[in-house]
Each structure stands twice: as structure tokens, then as C-alpha cells.
Amino acid sequence: MTTKPFFSFLALILAAFGVLTLLTPPTRAAEDFAAANPRAEYQRVRLLDFVPAARMSEGGRAIFEPRPVRFLARIAQLPTPQKADYLKKVMELMGVKAEIQVSQRIALEYGGEKALAAYVEDRVAARIKRELKTGDARVFYAFHVYNNRYGPALVITSFEEGSDS
């Protein structure tokens, strides 16, 4: 039995509610969302280019298989509480077996006009609070889960010192 008809039907329902949705069937990458090796197979992105390209028109969203990305950014604000109900629904929709807990967000400075808010896994948020301060630059590892009017919705799962080269 294939999952494509289900995803086509689901896309039709979401489109009826005014949500622009691009769905692809989940793969092993999505299933390994929580357990992914933070240093393998992560596409390097430059947020200064990536954020504007990911912005959707007012009210639009594009959901797709979580894609591992890494980028260099500076902490504009340490982790703070963040509702993650929509993120959890998206991960369930994509068949992600999420062992991770997300209830925090972080603001990242990347050279754009406004800091980018990103979800951050709770264990990583605790590590950031212990080890880093506002203004510190790091290479972050994240999953790009969906796009909305603000740009990419990223879930940070790890970070390290260094440049992203």
C-alpha cells in the first residue's frame, strides 16, 4: 500500500483550509530526526540567502520532509519558552518519530534586518544556557521543517564552535 494517495488527500484538505502545503512521503531521514548524527549529511546554508528565499506569502506555509542543514549564526537572545504545537503536528504528519522535546526558541543574528527565531530542542537549549551568552557565534545543526511568512522553521539539534566551512 502506498502513502501517496493519503498525502494527496491530506494536501487537498489543507489547501481547502487555505494552507499552502507541499508534502512528500516520510523517509529514513525523518524517522531519524532525533537520533541524527549532527555532523553528517547536513547541507551548509547561508542564512542571509536562505531566510528570504524561504519566506512565504502572507498566511502561506510549505511543509516538507525535515531536511538537515547547518549554518553559522550569532545568538541574539538565549532560549526562552515557546509553544510548539504546530511543530509537533507537522512532525506527526510527516511520520517523524520524535523522541525530542521542543518547548524553547532562540533568536539568531545572521546579518539580516531582523533576528531569526528558531525552535531549539530542550536538551540543547539547556546546554546553550549553560555554555553560551548573547553575542556568541556558533555553527548550528538543525532540521528545516517548514516555511512560513517569517522564513524557515528550523529545529536546532546541536551546535559547535568554529566556522562553517
N, C-alpha and C positions, 0 to 999 in steps of 0.2 A: 504494500500500500504506500503510495507516495504522499508527501506532505504538501505538494504544490497546490492542489485544489483548496486545501484548508487555508493556505496563505493567501490565495487569490480571493477567497470568500472573505477572509478577515480584512484584507486590504479594501475590499468593496464596502464592508461595514464601516471601517474607519473613515473612508472617503465620504460616506454618507453623513458622517458627523463633522465634516469639514477639516479633517486632519489629513494632510498630505503625507502618505506613508509609502516607503519603499521597503519591501520585505524580501528577504532571502532566507531559505531554509537554514536552520542552525547547523553548524559543523563542529568538529572536534575543538576548534579554537574557542567557540562559545562555551562548550562544555567544560573546558579547562580554564575558564575565566579567572577563578580564584587561585588556581594552582599553577598558573603560567610562570615560566622562568622569566624574571624581569629583564634579563639581558639578551634573550634570544628572539630573533624574528620580529623585533619591534621596528617599524618604519620610522625613520627620523623625519620629523616635520619642523618647519619654521613657523612658529605661531603667528608671526607678523603677516605671513601669507595665508596660513591655514584658517585662522579665525574669520577673516572677511569672506573667504571662499565658502565657508560652512554656514554662513548666515542665511536663514530662510526669510521669505517674505512674512509680513505681519501675520501671526497666527499659524503659520505653516510649520510642519515638523517632518523630518525624514528619519525613519527608524531603519536600522540595518544590522547585520551581524556585527557584534563587537569586534573592533579592529585594533590591534596593539600598535601604539605609537609612542615615541619618545621625543622629548623636546627640552630645551633649555629655557628656564624662566626664573624670575626672582619673586620671592614671597612678598606680596603686597599686604596680606593680612593672614595671620595664623589661623588654623582651623577653628570654626565656630559651628554650632548646631545648624543642621539643615534638614528639612523634610526630604525624604527620598521615595515617597510613594509612587510617583510617576516612573522613576528609575526602576524600582522593583517590578512594576507592571511590565515595563519594556523587557527587562531581563527574563521574566517568566514567559512572556510572549515569544521570545527568541529561544526558549528552551535552555537557558543558561542555568546550570546547576550551581547557583550562587551560594557558596559557603561563606562568602564575605558579608560583613555588616557595614552598611553605609548610613551614617547619620551626621556626617560632618561635611563642610565645604571649606575650600581655601580660595583666596584671591591671589591670582598670579599676574605679575607685571611682565610684559613681553615686548614692550615698545609700541603698543597700540594706544589709541586715545583713552581707553578705559581698561582697567584690570579685568581679567577673565576669571569668572567663578567656575570652580571645578569641584565635583564630588571627590571625596577622599575616603578611602577605606579606613575604618575606625582604628585598626592597629597602626596603620601608617600615620594617621592623624596624631595618635599618642606619641609616636616616635618623633614626628615633626615638632610637636610642642616641647619635647624633652631636649632635642638636639639643635634646633634652628631658631632663628629670630627673624623678624621682619627685615627685609633687605637682602637676605642670603639668597644666592643663586645656586641652583642645583639642576641636574638632569633628572627629569621626572619620567616615569614609566606609567602609562595609562591605557585604558581602553576607551576608544571613541565609540560611543553607543548610539547617539542620535544627534541630529542638528535641529536647532530652533532659531528664533529670531535673534538670539544673542550670539550664536555661533555654535561650536561643537560642544556637546555634553561629554565631558571626559570623566572617567573614574580613575583616580590615581591609585596605583597599587604598590608603588615603590619609588625610591629616589636614591641618588648617589652624588657624590662630589664629582667635579670635573667638567670638561667641556663636552658638548655633544658632537664630537667629530668622529 
